[in-house]
Amino acid sequence: MRIARMLILVFLVNGVCHSQKQIDCQQHRNGFFVYDGKHTSNVVYRKNDYQIEYNVISKQWVTVQLNWIKDCKYYFTYFRTTEPYLLECIGKSMLFYIVTSDAEGYEYKANYNSGEKHFEGRLISPKTALTKKLQRTIKRRLRQKK
């Protein structure tokens, strides 16, 4: 009787541990996003291994190369920029982890400078449609930067 209770307990614990929702990060590898919070003026366009961030207020660009090392983990390396304060970051990388994901976007944590700096945030799919002109401009800019 004791063994039967132990087996039931083991199966229940095992079932609870394995029933936790897996994060689907594939949906975040391509498309348009905006930062939730502080940097809401930045529009992100991601296509496979490249990302363009465009600030609609300052009209500055940042091109980033992404190296996906796991489904929800990637290196974010500064490639080119027109943003003067980021020029010194060209060639430097950050390690990003997608920690939660839903239909609206995802939350991330990142490490910069070999883990000396940590930050987190959220990227969301834009609720208002980006203008077709802005979409074309961002896509054209990405093609030029590769």
URCOR-V732353 format. One line per field, one symbol per residue. ss: DSSP state (@ for helix, = for strand, . for the rest). burial: 1 if it has 16 or more other C-alpha atoms within 10 Angstrom, else 0. A space follows every 50 residues. Layout:
ss=???
burial=???
//
This chain:
ss=.@@@@@@@@@@@@@@@@@.......@@@.======......======..= =====.....==========..=========..@@@@@@...======== ==..========....========.......@@@@@@@@@@@@@@.
burial=00000000000000000000000010011001111100001111111011 11111000001111111100011111111110000000000011111101 1000111111100000000001111100000000000110010000
//
